[in-house]
Amino acid sequence: MLRDQLADLRKGLFISMPVGTVLSALVLAVQMLSGGRLAAVLWFAAVTIINGARILLALAQSDVPDSGPDGGLKPVAARLPFYGLLALASGIAWSFLAALSHGYTTPQAPLYLVVLAGLSAGSVTYGASYAPASINFMTLPLLITAGCVLAKGNIENYVLGFTVLLFLCGMIRSSLLGEARFKETSRLKYEARAFAAQMERNSRRDSLTNLLNRYGLEQAISCLGRSDGPFVAMLIDLDGFKSVNDTYGHNIGDDLLVRVARRIENHAPPGATIARIGGDEFVLLFPASRSPHSTEELASSIIAAIADPDPALNSVRVGASIGIYASEKPQLTEMLLRADFALYAAKHSGRNEYCLFDAELDQGLERKHCIERDLRAAIESGTLCSWFQPIVRLDTHAVVGFEALLRWQHPVHGAIPPPEIVTAARETGLLSLLTETVFLNCCSMIEELARDGRQDVRVAMNLSPRELEAGNVDDMILDGLRANNVPAAMLEIEITEEAPVDRDRVDEKLERLADAGISIVLDDFGTGFSTLVSLKDSRIRKIKIDKDFVRDLPKSVEDQALVKAVIDLGRTLGIEVMAEGVETDADRLILRSLDCMIAQGFLFSAALPMHDALAFEPRHFDGSAKASFDPGPSRRTGSAA
């Protein structure tokens, strides 16, 4: 505020002083023409010297610093009074107008009164930021003027003298109000600047942990010197954090995030940049040369610190996985992308693991990008298509259904597994297009089966609860069945036991599909956490025993007991039971002995193109039959869509 006052005074002087000099020269000229030349010259010289001193003072103030806790404010506070003193000196000089005009009795007196009034108003206008400067200048000249006029007597002079005093009071009040307004404006300006600066700082900080957020991390990286490389980026993701929120609530979860942030700070190398960029994701960025420990040692120590049991969490253990990427140049997008890919690999290795992004992962990332880049074109061109794996009855060897499975022979990377296709579709926003493509393929298969009079054969497509929850898949399926005139009873929807976020929304959509006559199948039965609860759902018409229970079934008495229990439970509840992953004749015989009537697997056939699947005839097995197992790319490795 003081600096603003000083700057405004300086700016005003460079306007008012030239005007004052011109007016004083006018007074000098009038006096030279009317006599009293020496006194006028001396008066003009005094006024000019004082004006020059005021200009020199303004020029000398240009070196006042703009910032600094004390170095800027103290010089300003000390220099402002000089403006008031020089204004007082100028006012004293202009008071001698009364002497030049013999008490404002000469014919030139009205002109001098006009000049003095204009100078007083100008001092208020151009010195509004600092009231003492204008008040010191005009008070003495106007008081002397009022006194001279009142001393002459008669009513006209009394009125004029009173008017001059009112003018002085008005000018003083205007000066004080002007300074108050100037200070208020200056205060608001600096408060606005401070608020904007605070908002800028807050925009870079995570409000919970006080670490940098993603925007702050971007700003910090842009300031790093590229000569300090290589730089190491660690992407730290908590394991088991969701259980903390679910078990103890979000307040305890927030407290845990703060403690984790402090633990990362305690182990970070000097000069490291730390940020929280997601719910439970942290970034540690530092020049490798500044770390006293190797990258692997640092990652291990951070994992150990985070995994250290927290006394506030008795029933939940939180760990951390870390993806690491080193780069010569600190480029945030590239570093986080590769660190995230390494983090994904670390999580696949288990809890409390770290992984460095290496050449092998680089190839995997390039493969991922290539698949994502080519996915849409593959869907639209039909290169990515659905093949159909037969489902057979074990007692009659008849084909009772087909499961649609994704197949994509990529020109560079060969056969792409269905789970990888689904993941790429989800990350590129193409999952709904992929699902619709699979559904239309199923409709084509159903149309061919119906044309051949095989209305008792069903065609199954895979859906995840999260897919049902997020989109309008139910509308797409029901509208598509009506548009293609496809019997709903020939379509099956296989639902995996992945827990949805909004169970009510998924249940509502399943209800619509089941009411339309579509059979709902519980896929991968036995691998989820809600299998028995799911069996209470009256919409479930079939369950598929997961291949993990069928594999090596002849060698495991425990698996045989579990499979038998599921079959008996399904029979009791009126739910059809089938087994998937049947690869040997021994598996078939055991399942048959356990009263499982329907099966699917490579023993019967791998997935086939639609026309081959339609023509497929299962062979009859006897007790000595050998399994025909194809380990090639058509092997079912996961859900289709």
FENZI-V96695 format. One record per helix or strand. SS is the DSSP state (~ for helix, > for strand). FROM is the first residue (numbers start at 1). TO is the last residue. If there is no record, write none. Layout:
SS;FROM;TO + SS;FROM;TO
This chain:
~;2;34 + ~;37;63 + ~;73;95 + ~;97;100 + ~;109;126 + ~;131;151 + ~;155;203 + >;205;205 + >;212;212 + ~;214;222 + ~;226;228 + >;231;239 + ~;241;248 + ~;250;267 + >;273;276 + >;281;287 + ~;288;290 + ~;295;307 + >;319;327 + ~;332;348 + >;354;356 + ~;359;381 + >;384;393 + >;399;410 + >;414;415 + ~;418;427 + ~;431;451 + >;458;463 + ~;465;470 + ~;473;484 + ~;488;490 + >;491;495 + ~;503;515 + >;519;525 + ~;531;535 + >;540;545 + ~;547;550 + ~;553;555 + ~;557;573 + >;576;580 + ~;585;593 + >;598;600 + >;608;608 + ~;610;614
